[in-house]
Each structure stands twice: as structure tokens, then as C-alpha cells.
């Protein structure tokens, strides 16, 4: 009888230790988590450089897996640094899948989302705010250092110096500092990391607009104008719109300099009746003027502060970054620092969070390769090698898939070659835009299903790309 009771209490204790128990609601109440603390990262000093969405998500998921890890986040910008014209990020099915790995996190993010026709949308600023609130309320032991970036790194001593002169020791340095990553540049210079970094000739900016009577609240319609290569209208939380504009050339589209010039250009773009019955594939071969049908009843309302900021801010650039590995010794790359890409398919955040999730799996989960005994014997560096092996092929695949945008503005020959292929794949329901919305479809499989289209896109990209300085 006593033996049976001991076995019973043993199993009860085991279950309680292995499960996470949360008290309170999942969207902002005081919630306590019990996590396993006997993992390869227990007590390890993990420093994350970059406090954007991917960096904050990386901190959350690591602490969710092991709350005894000593996680610090260093961000060059101020904590409350805000821009009027924060661009929108799609909370696609893939992003939802990643956020759902931490109970309550998706619900917290969705508080600031607006429902869109393609995916729920949230501004980058609001996404970072919600992730930070979740992190500080759930894991107050995490150290957040704002206005303190990375100034120099001593890879041999596992130490870096911040922009405030602080020397920080680390067991693992996680670079989540964006497409122009300082950490990645140091790895290229000092650790022979192989990098291919190119820019498109396209520039972009986003502009926040008040609610418009002439636009649908959940609009995702294009903007057509002779000075734009492309443009989109996105929904904004809690109301309003975001205009996302892409163009070639100067600091601003059409070399506009005054707010009146910008207002006139946007008014002309919105007056285009983009709900005409022109086939989307046929529109590829039409000029902006040909596809434009004027409706003078559409009158826009502007936010002057957003207009002024738009004109003053430097334009964003479209990057493609590929590296030969995501790790070196005790350093790893995640998010745009590892795999910068065009944003046509809206997969930058999705792929970044997935790489953060894979890294946490490789660092914490014992059974990495379906061989628990071998996994237990893996040292820290071997786990980083496993991370590269799992994350890099998918990242390279989605980077290639995003190049399809070059076909839409390439020369006529490439358009004619790609058009029947795109049509056939769409009829077969294996098109890139169709498959990308399915969270269980791997990026590599999508490339295989559209390999000839991707090859043509690479040809167009080769003609368009500019080496990054």
C-alpha cells in the first residue's frame, strides 16, 4: 500500500513539474508560470541584441522553456521610441502558430490587431509594445536595456561592449538587430561568415491616414500612380489606414518636396478605380495610366503630422540577405539579421519568429534528432549547429520565393515567360500566393512546386539587384 502511494505521489509530482500552470486571464492579468529549469540553458547568460518583435519573442520563448535562464535584451532605440508612420505587420496563420507556442501570447497581441482581408494587421510599434508588456509581466527577471546597443564584440572572450561603455559577458549572444545587423557584420569581418547582401532599386515608406469614407475599413487594395511602382492600402488599429508606397529613384516618390505635392499624388492614386474588372494578370502589362479610371468623388483626409514625418524620414530599402550559417561558436543570428528579404509575401516576421522558435527547440529540447541519448550528450555548440541545419534551408527558400515580385516589374520577355506558369500553378492550386497562406506548407516545398517560376524570378532579380555597401 505504501509503495502504491509513493508511486501515485511520484507521478502527480512529475506531471505538476512538467506542465505550465497559469493563474488569471490570458490577456494581461497577473500570470505566474512554472517552467522546467533543468535544461542546457539553465543559468546561462543569454544576451539578445535587438529589441524588436523577433528579439522580444526570442526572450519570451526561451524564458517560457526555462525561466532560470539569465536573459537580457539590448536595444539601441529608446523604449518609447514611436513613429507616427509605423508600418503594418500581418499576423498570418504562420505568425499565429509561432505565438501560440507560449500560452496567452497570441491573445495579448490580438488585442491591438485589426482584421484584414488577407491577414490580421498590427503596427510594428504596437506589436513590440504588446510583446514587451507580456515579457515584463510574465518574466520580470528579464533585463531590458534600452538606448544601449552593441558597440564592439570580443568573440574569443565571449564579451561585448555596449554603446554606453558597459562590458557584458555572455554564454550565448543572439543577434536580432535587423537587416543591417552589427553582429552579422562583425562575424563577416572576424569569423569568415559568408554573406550575400543585395538591395533592390525599390524604395518604400508608409503613411498613416485617418479613417476614410472613400475606403473600406478592411481595405487591401492597390494604389496606382505613374510615380509608384506599386502601393497598398492596409487597415490600421483601432481605425484608419496605412498607405504603403514603393517607388524607384529619389528620397520621395516623384521627387515630391511639399505636403501639397504628396497629397495631390495620393489623391490621384486613390481616384484610380482599382475595382475595375481588369484581370490582375492582364494588369501586369498595363501602364499605371491605362489601368487608372478616375472617380473624382474620392476625397482623402490627411494627418498633417504624418505627412510631415513622411517627407522628412529616409526611405526604407528592400534587402535580400543570405549567409552560409546562422551560428558561430557562441553566437547565433535570428530574424532579419539572418535572412533579410523583400516584404512582398509578408513573411519576414513569420520567418523570424519561426527561426526564434527553432533556436529555442535546439537549445532546450533534449530530443532534437529523435535520439534522446545523443541529444543529451550534445554540447552547446553542437546545438547551435543543429539550429543552422534546421533553420537555414527554410530561410533561404522564403528569401527566394519573395523574389517573385521582380517578375511583376521585369522586362516583357520575362513576364511573357512567367505568365502561363503562374496561371497553371494557380489553376492547380499550387501557386506561391496560395500555398504561402497554409502554415503547414514548408517554404522548401513551395519552391519545389514553383521551381521554374522561382528561377525566372531570380533572373529578374539578377538584372535588378544592387550590391549593398
Beta strands, then each sheet from edge to edge (+ up, - down):
strand 1: 45-49
strand 2: 70-75
strand 3: 88-91
strand 4: 120-123
strand 5: 143-146
strand 6: 150-154
strand 7: 159-162
strand 8: 167-169
strand 9: 172-175
strand 10: 195-209
strand 11: 230-235
strand 12: 241-248
strand 13: 316-323
strand 14: 327-328
strand 15: 331-333
strand 16: 466-467
sheet 1: 5+ 2+ 1+ 9+ 15+ 14-
sheet 2: 3+ 4-
sheet 3: 6+ 7- 8+
sheet 4: 11+ 12- 10+ 13-
sheet 5: 11+ 12- 10+ 16-
end
